[in-house]
Amino acid sequence: MDDIKRRDPRKEHILRNRLHPQYDEMAVDHDLLMSGGTNRKNPHKQGYLSAEGIKRIDRSGAAVAAAGVAKKQQEQSLPLRAIVNPSHYIVVFSDSDSAKLTVLDKDMLGLAHSLADGGTAVVMINLHNREDDLASAGADRALTLDAANYSPDNWLAILQTIDTELSPKHWIFADDTLVGGDLARRLAASLGVRPVTRGNLYAEGTLNCGGGDASKSVNRKLSRILLVEEQVADPIAGFITEASSLDVTEVAGVIPKVTDLGGVAVDPADIPLAETRFILSGGNGIRNWALFHQCAQALGATEGASRVAVDNGHMPRTTQVGATGTYVNAKIYIAVGISGAIQHLQGMTTCETVIALNTDANCEMIKRADLSIIADSSEVMQALVDATFGGKGELDDVG
Ligand SMILES: Cc1cc2nc3c(=O)[nH]c(=O)nc-3n(C[C@H](O)[C@H](O)[C@H](O)COP(=O)(O)OP(=O)(O)OC[C@H]3O[C@@H](n4cnc5c(N)ncnc54)[C@H](O)[C@@H]3O)c2cc1C
């Protein structure tokens, strides 16, 4: 017998008719041999046959939920690897901010198990509570750090405490530019360990690692600190682990050298136009520029402008919004006396909420706006300033 797949015209005929009594039996296999010898997904596979014999797609999520329950039951029937009194530890640090384990997380746990002997417990440090996933991915112990309290010094101190308490045989980190890669290097420097970096394949006690040139690689002996990439090892299979909480004393309560003092008030005029979240933008329909500046100050908005306002010398070139100015990304963009020429609109496409103030109800800016005010610019700006300062006294000097 050769390996050539041959067409089965009868099977294909049945598979074209979803009401054929033998359809379900034949369609068990997702991959159907189509003409040209290409394997393709069966689009009719999803859904179920109703009592009336009509194919229905399950949009309630019940089928997906049932598949999840079945997977869980299958996992629970796997043998449990329980390590009561670990002789050694291997610590895996996951810096992913996803609530689910990533492919790399599972590969790192797989690597840890390749390096672990019978009495070694694999500890996983997470930034999320991932109880659901950890047992099937191979974490014997788990510790969750609060991502909101991230400070490099504080977390390094926590890792040092864990290192003192557990003396792990290996630390495994993702070699990335996120928290893990940085922490791994800090930890290596503080422990005086030369880490193995860019490990991409574990085999027979060595790690194959990326070289300086992308086309080269080197085999390195293992170190205590390993920084690895996806597919470094296969995820575990055939057993589950306890994933119980790690009991390490004093992992919290380390005094960080960096203290978060909270937000600091910033003058909106100092925020770069491309980064600010609130813009009051003025165009050719502004009759009173002093009032415009007062209004921006009263609202706490960063000032923007149309090209005409800039060309006419009312506003500096740095404030121009649009194709030949700055592309802005504000949460709120108030366009006062701006017609909405295509070149201006191009610069503000990603603004979340646009408010237009214009005397022309048919102009393009009004069409783009989420909220429109058809009125004279000076009248409305005056009302805004009055509402903020609580009276006209503040505006006596406005011309
Ligand atoms: C190559 C090229 C690049 C360009 N790049 C840019 C760019 O990056 N950014 C940019 O902005 N433009 C750019 N432009 C210019 C653009 O085409 C428009 O000419 C410009 O945006 C118009 O500015 P404006 O809306 O302020 O003025 P106008 O088009 O004159 O509109 C003024 C608006 O104010 C309203 N108005 C008048 N009086 C009042 C009042 N009292 N109260 C309220 N509303 C009033 C009017 O109804 C009108 O809608 C570019 C043009 C070219 C050719």
The ligand as a Tripos MOL2 file, in Angstrom:
@<TRIPOS>MOLECULE
LIG
   53    58     1     0     0
SMALL
NO_CHARGES

@<TRIPOS>ATOM
      1 C1         -1.8450   70.1460    0.3720 C.3       1 LIG1
      2 C2         -2.7370   70.6960    1.4340 C.ar      1 LIG1
      3 C3         -2.5330   70.3150    2.7270 C.ar      1 LIG1
      4 C4         -3.3370   70.8070    3.7400 C.ar      1 LIG1
      5 N1         -3.1350   70.4020    5.0250 N.ar      1 LIG1
      6 C5         -3.9480   70.8590    5.9920 C.ar      1 LIG1
      7 C6         -3.8000   70.4430    7.3320 C.ar      1 LIG1
      8 O1         -2.9050   69.6700    7.6560 O.2       1 LIG1
      9 N2         -4.6570   70.9090    8.2500 N.ar      1 LIG1
     10 C7         -5.6770   71.7710    7.9550 C.ar      1 LIG1
     11 O2         -6.4260   72.1380    8.8530 O.2       1 LIG1
     12 N3         -5.8220   72.1690    6.6960 N.ar      1 LIG1
     13 C8         -4.9940   71.7630    5.7170 C.ar      1 LIG1
     14 N4         -5.1620   72.2240    4.4470 N.ar      1 LIG1
     15 C9         -6.1510   73.2930    4.2230 C.3       1 LIG1
     16 C10        -7.5460   72.7740    4.1110 C.3       1 LIG1
     17 O3         -7.7980   72.3780    2.8000 O.3       1 LIG1
     18 C11        -8.5620   73.8600    4.5290 C.3       1 LIG1
     19 O4         -8.3280   74.9880    3.7070 O.3       1 LIG1
     20 C12        -8.4760   74.2740    5.9680 C.3       1 LIG1
     21 O5         -8.4970   73.1650    6.7950 O.3       1 LIG1
     22 C13        -9.6540   75.1780    6.3120 C.3       1 LIG1
     23 O6         -9.5060   75.6840    7.5760 O.3       1 LIG1
     24 P1        -10.7660   76.1910    8.3820 P.3       1 LIG1
     25 O7        -11.7600   75.1080    8.4630 O.co2     1 LIG1
     26 O8        -10.2890   76.7610    9.6570 O.co2     1 LIG1
     27 O9        -11.2990   77.4170    7.5090 O.3       1 LIG1
     28 P2        -12.5850   77.5390    6.5920 P.3       1 LIG1
     29 O10       -12.6170   76.5040    5.5670 O.co2     1 LIG1
     30 O11       -12.6120   78.9480    6.1320 O.co2     1 LIG1
     31 O12       -13.7860   77.2800    7.5570 O.3       1 LIG1
     32 C14       -14.1980   78.1280    8.5720 C.3       1 LIG1
     33 C15       -15.4160   77.5390    9.2360 C.3       1 LIG1
     34 O13       -15.8300   78.3860   10.2920 O.3       1 LIG1
     35 C16       -17.2350   78.5160   10.2780 C.3       1 LIG1
     36 N5        -17.5690   79.8080   10.8750 N.ar      1 LIG1
     37 C17       -17.4730   81.0490   10.3440 C.ar      1 LIG1
     38 N6        -17.8320   81.9800   11.2360 N.ar      1 LIG1
     39 C18       -18.1350   81.3110   12.3810 C.ar      1 LIG1
     40 C19       -18.5750   81.7250   13.6710 C.ar      1 LIG1
     41 N7        -18.7230   83.0080   13.9930 N.pl3     1 LIG1
     42 N8        -18.8180   80.7690   14.6100 N.ar      1 LIG1
     43 C20       -18.6470   79.4590   14.3100 C.ar      1 LIG1
     44 N9        -18.2500   79.0160   13.0870 N.ar      1 LIG1
     45 C21       -17.9840   79.9400   12.1380 C.ar      1 LIG1
     46 C22       -17.6190   78.4210    8.8140 C.3       1 LIG1
     47 O14       -18.9690   78.0020    8.7030 O.3       1 LIG1
     48 C23       -16.6200   77.4100    8.3040 C.3       1 LIG1
     49 O15       -17.1570   76.1110    8.4350 O.3       1 LIG1
     50 C24        -4.3690   71.7170    3.4360 C.ar      1 LIG1
     51 C25        -4.5840   72.0890    2.1090 C.ar      1 LIG1
     52 C26        -3.7700   71.5920    1.1250 C.ar      1 LIG1
     53 C27        -4.0280   71.9810   -0.2750 C.3       1 LIG1
@<TRIPOS>BOND
     1     1     2 1
     2     2     3 ar
     3     2    52 ar
     4     3     4 ar
     5     4     5 ar
     6     4    50 ar
     7     5     6 ar
     8     6     7 ar
     9     6    13 1
    10     7     8 2
    11     7     9 ar
    12     9    10 ar
    13    10    11 2
    14    10    12 ar
    15    12    13 ar
    16    13    14 ar
    17    14    15 1
    18    14    50 ar
    19    15    16 1
    20    16    17 1
    21    16    18 1
    22    18    19 1
    23    18    20 1
    24    20    21 1
    25    20    22 1
    26    22    23 1
    27    23    24 1
    28    24    25 2
    29    24    26 1
    30    24    27 1
    31    27    28 1
    32    28    29 2
    33    28    30 1
    34    28    31 1
    35    31    32 1
    36    32    33 1
    37    33    34 1
    38    33    48 1
    39    34    35 1
    40    35    36 1
    41    35    46 1
    42    36    37 ar
    43    36    45 ar
    44    37    38 ar
    45    38    39 ar
    46    39    40 ar
    47    39    45 ar
    48    40    41 1
    49    40    42 ar
    50    42    43 ar
    51    43    44 ar
    52    44    45 ar
    53    46    47 1
    54    46    48 1
    55    48    49 1
    56    50    51 ar
    57    51    52 ar
    58    52    53 1
@<TRIPOS>SUBSTRUCTURE
     1 LIG1         1 GROUP 0 **** ****
